[in-house]
Amino acid sequence: MQKLTKAVKLAYGIGDLGGNLFFTVMGFYLLYYLTNVVGLAAGLAGSALMIGKAWDAVTDPAVGYVSDRTRSRWGRRRPYMFVGAILLAFSMVAMFTAPAAGQMGLFLYVTLMYCVLNTAYTLVNIPYGAMTPELTDDFHERTVVNGYRMSFAVVGTFIGAGAVLPIVSGLGGGPRGWMIMGAVMGVIMAATTLIVVLGVKEGTRAKESGPQRNIIASYIDVLGMKTFLTALIPWSLHITGVNIIQASLLYYFRYIYGNEAGFQIALPILLASAILCIPLWVRISRHIGKKKSYNTGMLIFAGSVLLFFLFGHQFGMWFSFVIMAVGGVGFATQYVMPYSILPDVVEYDYSETGVRREGVFYGMWTFISKLGQALGIAASGWILTAFGYRETVAGAATAVQPDSALTGIRLLVGPVPAFLFVCGVIVLHFYPITGERYAQIMTRIKLREAAAVPPRPEAENT
């Protein structure tokens, strides 16, 4: 079992600071920017973001598969991360620089730029995630590594949540402020990725692989694995629910409480609670397992958002701060548990097939989750439109929202994501890999490698 130095854990972990900075800026602010600064209709904005996410989902499996088959002096993953980091910095500026155009012109520009931006993120994120199983094969060490990673992820979310509006407002609050904010965030994303490229060498385990199957057969294989599906489906449902909350929370504070600044207090409370609880959940998972820890956390989070829906508009903003603190306790598991579960599935597949295909798994993992995100983002825009939300153009007076729009906003931060969280918990209940099962998997791998057992063409559907 391979142990990692603290320097490697830190260098690898910091990569997700930029990754979650991207996730936060896109999730919390992009739809708001398009409807309230650019003036794009909410339905068109949601559709543009859905198309961009759908494109993002298509590119994920391709990048994962290609990186699995890449051989270079820099390894399989890092060349793509280097190119993606540079492209990410430039495309962040373009995304937040909207031209003067009509609704259809804006829609086409936003769609194109979002596709380019997501391509850059894919070049970084898929190879980065696929490095995890290559760093260590220790069951608990992977949870520790992902603890480092997700601690930095929460820091990235903190920066995105706390710095975006101050940067924008400090520069006048108009389109120029948003463009400079995009540039600042893009540089941070690129820099943290380059630290991984320069500071983390890919493990030798990446070379332990049998014959590779073609891309279609590879993805059919992994989608036929019940073990993988029982981890993939919950992750997709949970990330979709989180994405809906992200897209809607700023609207809640602006229009339900009439206090946009309160968002800048509530969100750090949520994230502080989450980052403080990550080490706690790492310890808890050693005793009750990753699956039970993940399910317990998401049920806490689901209960929190339902309480927010029921009482948040009645009890005032102080109540939202309490809910954020409680919800963060459960939300912490969404940061660390999925990414410590997936490497175990990769080892299960290798024990069955003799083929190392981390990129395929991480590509499909992100592909399915981003399809869910695409639907979640689009649904947020569609629901706002359906409930009568009125867009605001930069420089114009803030639109007054009808009661129906306020109801739509409340639904988007309460029952809708809570339903997705509970569905994910139900599916994850059937995930079979425990600590004991993982030990059996690793024993089988050692026996296979020692005896040079010929790999089977497909994994078992277990």
DOGU-872472 format. One record per residue: residue in one letter; y, z, x of N, C-alpha, C, O in turn. Coordinates in pm, whole numbers, plus 50000, padded with zeros to 5 digits. Example, Ala and Ser with C-alpha at 12.3 -4.5 7.8 and 13.67 -1.06 7.14 Angstrom:
<sites>
A494315078051319495505078051230496705078051320496685084651424;S497755070851285498945071451367500035078751290501145080451341;
</sites>
This chain:
<sites>
M498815000050084500005000050000501255000050089501375008250179;Q502174990750062503314988750148504514997050103504944996049988;K505065005450195506265013250168507455005850228507314999050330;L508605007150166509795000150210510795010150267510865021650223;T511585005650364512635014050419513785015150319513935006750230;K514585025450336515725027250247516725015750262517355011650165;A516855010450384517784999350407517374987050326518224980350267;V516084984250323515594972750245515814975250096516224966150023;K515534987350051515724990449909517194988949869517504983649762;L518094993549957519514992349928519974977749928520704973449838;A519524970250029519924956150039519404948049921520104939449867;Y518164950849883517604943749768518274948249638518614940049553;G518474961249624519044966549501520434961549472520784959249356;I521254959749576522644955849553522754941949490523784938549432;G521694933949503521724920749442521914921149292522514912049235;D521414931649229521544932349084522894937849040523184938048921;L523704942449134525084945749099525794933149048526424933248942;G525664922449125526254909849082525574904248959526234898448872;G524254905848950523524900748836523964907248707524144900348606;N524134920548707524554927248585526054926348562526524927848449;L526804923948668528214920848650528344908048568529154907248476;F527544898148603527514885548527527114888148382527774883548289;F526034895648365525514898448232526554905848147526674903148027;T527304915048208528294922848135529494914348095529924914647980;V530024906848190531204898548160530864888348053531634886347958;M529714881848068529324871947968529024878447833529424873247728;G528344889747836527904895947712529024902647634529114901047512;F529884910147703530904917747634532184909847607532884912547510;Y532484900147692533814894247686533874879247655534914874547608;L532814871747680532964857247670533234852647526534154844747504;L532464857547430532704853547291534104857947247534814850547179;Y534484869947286535824875047254536904866247316537894862947251;Y536724862447442537674853747511537824840347438538934835347421;L536714834847397536754821647333537424822247196538164813047160;T537194832847120537764833546985539184839046985540004834746903;N539504848447074540794855347068541794851147174542964854947166;V541374843347273542304838347376542394823147369543484817547362;V541254816747371541214802047366541484797047225542064786347206;G541064804947123541274800946985540184792046930540404785046831;L539014792246992537884784346943537264791446823537084803646826;A536944784046718536354789946599535084797446635534314792946720;A534854808846571533724817446607532394810046595531524811646680;G532224802046490530984794646473530764784546585529664783246637;L531844777346623531734767746733531494774946866530714770246949;A532164786246886531964793947009530524798647020529904797447126;G529984803946910528594808446911527634797046937526644798747009;S527904785246880527044773646901527104768747046526084765047104;A528314768747104528454764447243527674773647337527014769147430;L527764786647311527044796247395525544795447373524764797647465;M525134792247252523704790447226523164778447303522084779247361;I523914767447305523474755547379523384758747528522434754847596;G524404765747579524384769447720523214778247755522604776547861;K522894787747667521754796547692520434788947680519484791647754;A520374779547586519154771547573518934763247699517804762147747;W520004757547752519904750147879519474759547992518634756048075;D520044771247992519694781448091518204784648084517534786048187;A517704785747962516284788947944515394777847996514304780548049;V515834765447982515034754048029514984753648181513934750548239;T516094756948247516124756248393515364767648459514904766148572;D515214778848391514544790348451513104787348495512764789948610;P512244781948406510874779248451510814769048564509974770048653;A511724759148560511714748948665512044755148801511374752248901;V513064763548806513454769948933512344779348980512054779849100;G511744786748888510644795648925509474788148985508924792249088;Y509094777348921507954769448969508254763149105507414763549196;V509444757249119509794750749246509884760849359509444758049470;S510444772649331510554782549439509174787649481508984791049598;D508214788249390506844792049426506254782349529505474786349615;R506634769749520506044759249604506874756049727506504747549808;T508004762849742508904760149854508414767349980507994778949973;R508484760550091508184766550222509324763150317509594751350341;S509984773250371511084770950464511184782750558510544792950537;R511974781350662512154792350757512854804150693512774815350744;W513534801950580514204812550506513324818050394513754826850319;G512104812950382511224817750278511264809050154511824798050154;R510654814150047510574806449923511784808449833512134799449757;R512424819849839513424823449739514874822349788515754817949714;R515104826249912516484827949958517294815049967518504815649944;P516714803349998517554791249999518224788549865519384784449860;Y517494790849756518064788449624519144798749591520144795549528;M518924811049635519914821449611521224818449684522304821049632;F521124812949805522324809749882523154799049811524364800549794;V522494788249769523204777549698523774782649566524914779749531;G522974790349493523424795649366524624804749378525504804549292;A524684812749486525804821949505527124814449517528124818349458;I527124803649595528354795949614528774789249483529934789749444;L527794783049416528094776349290528584786149184529434782849102;L528034798349186528404808449089529884812249100530564813949000;A530364813649224531764817449244532714807149184533674810749117;F532444794149209533334783649160533214781749008534224779348941;S532014782748956531844780248813532394791648728532734789448611;M532484803848782533114814748708534594811848684535134814948577;V535254805948782536664802248765536784791548657537644792448569;A535924781348664535984770448567535714775248425536314770348329;M534804785048411534454789948278535644796448210535814795348089;F536474803248289537624810248231538924802648253540004808648260;T538824789548264539994780848270539834770248162539284759548188;A540304773148045540124764047932541274754147924542434758147937;P541004741347904542074731247894542764731747758542234737347662;A543944725847752544624724447624543974712947548544094701347588;A543294715947442542564705747367542324710647226542524722447194;G541884701547141541524705047005540194712247001539554714647104;Q539784715746880538544723346863537334716246924536534722546993;M537184703446899536014696446951536084695047103535064696247171;G537274692447157537424691647302537094704847369536414705147472;L537594715747312537274728947365535784731847357535194737247450;F535184728247245533754730447227532944723147335532024728947392;L533284710647363532544702947463532764708747603531824709747681;Y533994712547634534284718147766533544731147787532904733247890;V533624740047689532964753147700531454751347714530814758147794;T530894742247637529444739747644529044734947783528084740047841;L529774725247837529454719847969529594730448078528704731948161;M530714737748078530944747748183529934759048174529514764548276;Y529544762548053528574773348038527194769048089526444777148143;C526874756348070525614751148125525624751448278524644755548339;V526744747348339526854747548485526784761948537526084764748634;L527504770848472527524784848513526134791148505525724798348595;N525424788248397524074793948382523094787948482522144794648523;T523294775448521522454769448624522624776948757521654779848827;A523874780048790524154787548912523484801248907522884805749005;Y523604807848794523004821048780521484820348790520854829348847;T520894809948735519444808148744518984806648888517974812448928;L519734799048968519374797149109519384810349186518674811849285;V520184819649139520234832849201519184842149141518404848349214;N519164843049010518444853748941516934852148943516214861848963;I516434839848922514984837948916514334840449053513364848049059;P514814834549161514214837749292514384852449330513504858249392;Y515514858449292515744872649323514694881349255514094889949319;G514464879249128513474887049058512074884749111511274894049120;A511764872249148510424868849196510104875049331508944875249371;M511114880149401510874886749530510214900349513509574905149606;T510354906649396509894920449378508414922349411508084931249489;P507494914249353506084916349386505754913449532504744918249583;E506614905649598506354902049737506774913149834506344913149949;L507604922449788508094932949876507074944049895506924949250006;T506364947849789505384958649797504354957149687504654951749580;D503134962049713502094961749610501774975749558500794977649487;D502604985549595502394999349552502905001249409504044997849379;F502045006649322502345007949178503615016049155504485011749079;H503755027649219504915036249197506105032049285507255033949246;E505825026349402506915021649488507745010949418508955009949438;R507085003049336507804992749261508774999049162509874993849140;T508385010049102509305016949011510485022449088511615022049040;V510235027749209511305032949293512255021649333513475023149324;V511695010449378512524998949417513394994449301514584991849317;N512794993749183513564989649067514535000449023515524997448956;G514275012949059515255023549037516525020949118517635022149067;Y516335017249246517485013349330518195001349268519425001249252;R517404991449233517964979049180518784981749054519894976749039;M518224989448964518904991548837520045001548847520945001548763;S520035010148949521205018548973522395009849012523515011948965;F522154999949097523204990449130523564981849009524714978048991;A522564978948927522824971048806523814978248715524714972048658;V523644991448703524564998948619525954999348682526964999048611;V526024999948815527324999348883527994986048852529204985548825;G527214975148856527754962048820528254961748678529294955848649;T527514968148588527934968748449529214977048436530094973748357;F529304987948514530524996048516531734987548556532784987948492;I531564979748663532684971548711533084961448605534264959648576;G532084954848547532384945048444533054951248323533984945648267;A532564963048284533104969548165534484975348189535344974948102;G534694980648311535934987848336537044979748399538204983648391;A536714968548463537724961248540538254948748471539354944248503;V537494943048378537894930148320539234931148249540164923848283;L539354940048151540604940848075541784945648159542884940348142;P541604955448252542744959048337543234947548425544434945948443;I542314939348479542734927848558543504918148472544574913348510;V542964915248354543604905548265544974910648220545964903348227;S545034923048174546304928348124547324930148237548524928648215;G546854933348357547744934748471548404921848512549424921948581;L547844910748469548404897648500549014891048376549154878848369;G549354899348280550064894248163549194892148041549714889747932;G547894893148056547014892247941546734878447888545974876947793;G547324868247947547124854647898546024847247971545224853248042;P545974833947953544934825848017544894827248169543814827048228;R546064828848233546084830348380545354843148421544614843148520;G545544853848347544854866248378543344864948367542614870248451;W542874857848266541444855648250540884846948361539764849248408;M541654836848405541184828148513541034836048644540034834548714;I542024844348676541944852248800540814862448791540124865048889;M540644868248673539524877348654538194870348683537324875948750;G538044857948634536834850248661536614848048810535484848748858;A537714845448883537614843249027537164856049099536294855649186;V537764867449062537404880249125535934883449101535214887049195;M535504882248977534124885548945533154875849012532084879949057;G533514863149020532664853249085532464856249233531364854449286;V533524860649300533424864049442532494876049462531684876249554;I532624886149375531744897849387530284893849366529414898349440;M530024885549266528654880949239528084873549360526934875849399;A528884864649418528414857049533528154866149652527154864549722;A529054875849676528924884549793527654893149784526944894549884;T527364898749669526184907249658524894899149674523904904149727;T524914886849628523744878149647523524875049793522394875149841;L524594872349865524484869050007523994881050088523344879150191;I524284893250044523744905050111522224905050103521544908350200;V521684901249987520224900349973519674889450064518674891450133;V520324877850064519854866650145519774870450292518824866750361;L520774877850339520844881350481520084894250514519664896150629;G519904903050416519374916250446517934918950408517384929250446;V517314909750334515934911950288515074900150328515314888850286;K514054903050409513094892650444511964892750342511474903250302;E511554880850300510464879950204509174884750268508904882150385;G508374891850189507154897750241506104887350276506134876050226;T505184891150362504094882250402503144879550287502374869950293;R503174887850183502274885850070502554872550001501684867449930;A503744866850021504054854049960503144843050008503044832649941;K502464844850121501604834250175500184835150122499384826050143;E499864846050053498504847950005498314840549874498474846549767;S497984828049878497894820349755496834809749764496634803449868;G496154807749652495164797149643495824784249600497044782949609;P495034774449553495564761549511496544763149394496294770949302;Q497644755649398498644756249292498324745949184497904734749212;R498544750049056498404740948945499754734748914500784739848958;N499764723748838501034717348807501854726048712501354735948658;I503124722348692504044731148622503644733448477503744744648428;I503184723048409502804724648269501594733848258501584743048176;A500574731248340499364739548335499674753948372499084763148315;S500584756048468500924769648510501534777548395501174789048373;Y502454771348323503114778548215502214780048093502334789948020;I501324770648070500334772447964499424784147998499084792147911;D499044785248125498204796448170498844809848139498224818348075;V500084811648182500694824748170500994828148023500954839847985;L501294818047943501534820647801500254823247724500294827647610;G499104820547787497834823547726497314837447760496244841447713;M498074844947840497654858347881498214868747785499424870747776;K497324875247713497764885647620498454897147693499394903047641;T497984900147812498624910747891500084907447916500944916147904;F500364895147952501734890947978502554890847849503704895447849;L501984885847742502724884947616503124898647562504194900147503;T502264908647581502594921947530503714928547610504264938647566;A504044923047725505224927647800506414918447775507554923047766;L506144905447763507204895447748507934896547614509164896347610;I507184897747506507804897947373508714909947354509834908247305;P508294922247391509224933547379510494931947461511594934847413;W510334927147584511514924947669512474915247602513684917547602;S511944904447544512794894547480513524900447359514724898147341;L512804908047277513424914247160514494924347200515574924847141;H514174932447301515134942747345516404936447404517514940747372;I516234926347488517404920447553518254913047452519474912347468;T517634907447347518384900947241519224911047165520404908547137;G518624922447132519384932947063520544938047147521644940247095;V520304940147276521364944647366522484934347371523664937847370;N522104921447376523094910747382523964910347257525174907847266;I523384912747142524154913047017525154924547020526314922846981;I524724936147068525634947547078526774944247175527934947147146;Q526434938447287527444934947387528514925747328529704927847349;A528064915747254529004905847201529894911647091530954906047062;S529484922747031530164927646911530934940646931531794943946850;L530654947947039531204961447052532724961447065533394970147009;L533274951947140534724951447156535404948347023536464953746994;Y534784939746942535304937046808535354950046727536304952446653;Y534314958446741534234970846665535424979846696536084984846606;F535694981746824536784990646861538144984946823539074992246789;R538254971946830539554965846797539824966146647540954969046606;Y538824963346567539074961446425538624973146337539184975046230;I537624980946379537204992546300538095004546334538595011346245;Y538275006946464539095018246507540555014446529541425023146534;G540835001446542542194997246571542645001946707543845003946729;N541705003746800542035009246932541145002447037540055007347068;E541614991447089540844984147189540634992347315539614990847382;A541595001147347541485009347469540305019047460539765023147562;G539905022647338538765031647323537485025747376536585033047419;F537395012547374536225005747430536095008747578534985009847630;Q537225009947647537245012647790536805026947822536525030047937;I536755035547721536255049147740534795050047699533975056047769;A534465043947584533115044947530532085038247620531015043847644;L532405026447670531425019147750531075026347880529885027347912;P532045031447956531675039348075530825051548042529965055448122;I531045057747925530215069147887528765064647870527845071147919;L528555053347801527215047947784526555045247919525405048947942;L527295038748008526735034748136526525046648229525545047048303;A527445056448224527265068448307526025075948264525255080748347;S525835077048133524635083648082523375076248129522385082448167;A523435062848124522275054948165521965056648314520815058748351;I522985055848399522735056448542522255070348584521455071648676;L522735080748516522275094148547520815096248504520095104248563;C520395088948402519045090748350518005081648415516805083848395;I518425071648491517445062848557516495070748646515285068948634;P516995079448737516045087248819515135096148735513965098248769;L515665101248624514865109648536513695101648477512565106448475;W513975089448429512915081248371511905076748476510725075048446;V512365074748601511425071448709510425082748727509225080348745;R510925095048724510025106648737509115108048615507925110748627;I509705106248497508905107548375507775097148373506665100048330;S508065085148419507055074448416505855077748503504755072648477;R506025085948604504895089948688503915098648610502725099348644;H504395105248507503555114448430503025108248301501865110448265;I503855100548232503405095048104503205080048107502725074248010;G503555073548219503365059148232504615051148196505515056148129;K504635038748242505795030148221505945026348074507065026248021;K504835023148008504895018747869505455029647779506375026947701;K504935041547787505415052447700506875055947730507645059047640;S507235055347857508635058047893509565047747830510595051147773;Y509185035047843510005024147790510135025347637511235024247583;N509025027647569509055028647423509875040547376510635039547279;T509715051847443510485063647406511985061147420512775064547332;G512365055147531513775052347555514375042847452515485045147405;M513655032347417514195022647323514255028247181515115024147103;L513375037347147513475043947017514705053047010515355053946907;I515005059747121516225067747128517445058847109518385062347037;F517435047347174518555037947166518695032447023519805031346971;A517565028946961517585023846825518155034146728518985030846643;G517715046646742518235057146656519735059146674520455062046579;S520195057546799521625059446828522485048946760523515052246701;V522085036246767522905025746707522875026546554523855022846489;L521775031346497521735033146352522695044346309523385043046208;L522745055146386523705065746357525145060646371526025064546294;F525365052046467526695046146488527095037746366528235038346321;F526145030046314526405021846196526725030546075527655027546000;L525975041146057526115049345938527375058045939528025059845836;F527725063246057528785073446061529955070046152530985076846147;G529825059846235530875057046333532215054146270533245058546321;H532245046746159533505043146094534075054746013535245054445974;Q533265064945987533735076345908534255087745996535275093945965;F533545090346105533865102046187534875099046298535335108346365;G535205086646319536215083346417535675080946557534465081246581;M536595078446648536225073746780535505084246863534675080846947;W535805097046840535115107546916533615106846895532825109546985;F533225103246771531805102346741531145091146821529995092346864;S531885080146842531325069146922531045073647064530075069047125;F531885082647118531655087447254530375095647262529625094647359;V530115103847160528885111647156527675102347146526675104147217;I527775092547058526675082947040526395075347169525245073047204;M527445071447241527275064147366526535072747469525675067747542;A526855085547473526175094447567524695095847534523845095447623;V524395097447406522995098747363522265085447381521145085047432;G522895074547338522265061447351521975057747495520975051047523;G522845061847587522635058647728521365064547784520775058947875;V520945076047729519695082247774518525072647752517695070847841;G518475066547635517405056947608517635043547672516695037047718;F518905039147676519245026047732518835025047878518575014047927;A518785036247948518395036148090517035029748111516815023348214;T516115031348016514775025648034514805010448031513945003948092;Q515785004647961515894990047957516274984448093515984972848123;Y516894992548175517264988148309516054988048404515874978448480;V515244998548400514265000148507512834996448467512114990948550;M512404999248344510994997748311510494983348304509414980548356;P511224973948241510684960248234510404954248371509404947248390;Y511294956948466511154950748597510154958048686509824953048794;S509684969648644508564975848715507234972548648506184974148709;I507274968048523506074963748452505654949648494504474947048516;L506624940548503506284926548529505534924248660504594916348661;P505894930748772505114928748895503644932548880502784926748946;D503354942248795501954946048772501194934948701500014932648728;V501874927948611501264916348544500994905248646499964898548639;V501914903448739501724893348844500474896448926499704887348958;E500264909048959499064912749035497794910748953496764906549005;Y497884913748824496724911248737496364896348741495184892848754;D497364887848730497104873348732496474869148865495534861248867;Y497004874548975496454870949106495004875549120494184868749180;S494704887249064493334892249072492364883248995491174882549028;E492874876448894492034867748811491944853548863490914847048849;T493034848548923493084834348960493074831749109492684820849152;G493474841549190493604839249333494844831349370494974826849484;V495784829549274497004821849298498204830949280498334838049180;R499104830749379500334838449369501394829249308501744819049367;R501894832949191502884824649122503944833449056504174832848935;E504584841449139505614850449092506734842949022507234847248917;G507144831549081508234823849022507924818848883508804818148798;V506664815248859506264810748726506444822048625506994819948517;F505984833948661506114845248570507574848948545507994850948431;Y508354849848653509744853548635510524842548566511464845348492;G510154830048590510794819048520510524819548371511444818148290;M509254821648334508914822548192509504835048129509954834748015;W509504846148204510094858748157511544856548116511974860748008;T512294849948204513694847748176513894836648073514824837247993;F513014826748074513074815747978512994820947834513834817647751;I511984829047807511794834147672512914843747633513414843347521;S513304852447726514354862047694515684854947668516454859247582;K515944844147742517214837147722517224828847594518284826547536;L516054824347551516014818147419516404828347313517144825247219;G515894840547329516284851147237517764854447248518434856647147;Q518284854847371519704857247391520544846347327521574849047265;A520094833747342520824822547284520954824147133522024822047076;L519854827947070519874830146926520754842046892521484841746793;G520684852646974521494864446950522984861546960523764865846875;I523384854147064524794850647082525274841946967526344844246909;A524464831746934524844822846825524924830446694525844828346615;A523944839346670523934847046545525164855846534525704857746425;S525634861346647526834869546643528024861446593528774865946507;G528184849346649529274840646605529104836146461530064835946383;W527874832546425527614827946289527844838946186528424836546081;I527384851146218527554862246125529044865546108529494868245997;L529794865346219531224867646207531874857246116532694860746030;T531504844646134532054834146049531624835945904532434834845812;A530334838845884529804840445749530484851945675530634851545553;F530894862345749531524873845686533054872745684533754882345653;G533554860845719534984858145702535874862245817537054864745797;Y535324862845939536134866646055537214856246080536974844246068;R538424860846114539564852046139539914852246287540184862946343;E539914840446351540184839446494541654841546524542514839746438;T541934845546649543304847446695543524838946820542704839146912;V544624831646824544984823546940545934831547028546804838646977;A545774830347161546644837447254548104834447225548474822847206;G548924844847221550344843147194550704844647048551874846447015;A549734843846960549984845346816549704859646772549064867246845;A550174863046655549924876546602548434878346575547744869046535;T547964890546599546554893646576546204891946429546894897146341;A545124884546403544724882146265544244895046200543584903246263;V544574896646073544094908045995542734904345936542594893945871;Q541734912745960540374909645916540104915145776540494926345744;P539424907245692539044912145560537934922645573537314923945678;D537714930045465536674940345465535294934545494534464940945558;S535054922445447533744916245471533504914245619532374916145666;A534534910345695534374908345839534084921545909533294922046003;L534704932245861534434945445920532994949645896532364955645983;T532454946445777531054949245749530144941345842529164946745894;G530464928745865529674920545958529654926246098528614926346164;I530814930946145530904936946278530034949446286529344951646386;R530044957746181529234969846181527734966546182526954973346249;L527344956346110525934952346110525474948046250524344950446289;L526374941546323526014936346454525854947146560525234944746663;V526404958846537526224969746634525294980546582525184991246642;G524614977946470523734988046412522374982946372521484981946457;P522174979646245520834976146196520204963946261518994963746283;V521004953946293520414941746351519754944646486518564941646501;P520454950346584519764953346711518694964146696517664963546764;A518904974046609517904984646591516574978846544515514983046590;F516624969246453515404962646404514674955946519513444956846529;L515404949046607514784942246721514164952346817513074949846870;F514834963646840514304973846930512974979446878512024981046954;V512924982346749511714988146691510574978046696509434981746726;C510844965346668509794955046678509244954246820508034952846840;G510134955146919509694954847058508804966647093507824965047166;V509134978247043508314990247068506914988447011505934992247074;I506814982646892505514980646828504644971346912503454974146932;V505204960446962504424950947041504014957147175502874955447219;L504934964247241504634969947372503534980547364502874983347464;H503324986147248502254996047230500904990347273500024998047313;F500724977347266499434970947297499334966347442498324960547481;Y500364968947523500324965247666499264973647736499274985847723;P498324967347813497144974647859497184980548000496314988648032;I498144976848085498064980948225498634995048244499844997148231;T497765004448275498155018048311498025019648462497655010248532;G498335031548512498155034148655496715032648697496425027248804;E495795037248614494365036148646493925021448644493185017048732;R494385014048544494014999848537494574992148656493934983048708;Y495784995848697496374989048812495564991448939495404982449021;A495065003648955494225006649072492974997849072492544993249178;Q492394995348956491234986448946491624972148982490854965049047;I492804967948941493274954448973493414952849124492984942749179;M494004962649190494204961649333492864961949408492724955449511;T491904969449357490564969549417489944955649407489324950849501;R490104949549293489544936049275490214925949369489544917049422;I491504927449388492214918449480491664920049622491414910149690;K491484932349666490964934649801489554928949816489224923049919;L488734930749715487374925249722487414909949724486654903649798;R488284904049644488404889449641488824884049777488254874349827;E489824890349835490324885549964489314887750075489184879550165;A488584898950067487584901850170486404892150162485854888050264;A486034888550041484864879750023485244865250009484374856550001;A486584862350007487064848649989486454842449864485934831349867;V486514849949753485954845149628486764833249580487994833949577;P486114822149544486854810449495487624814049368487064820349278;P488904810149359489694813749241489244806349117488834794749123;R489324813249004489054806848877490284799048832491404802848866;P490114788348758491264779948723492244786348626493414782548624;E491784796048544492674801948445492444816948439491364821848470;A493494824148398493364838748381492684841748250492704833648158;E492054853648243491424858048119492504861448017493614865548053;N492184859547893493084863347786492834877847748492254880747643;T493284887047836493074901247808494414908247808494474920347786;
</sites>
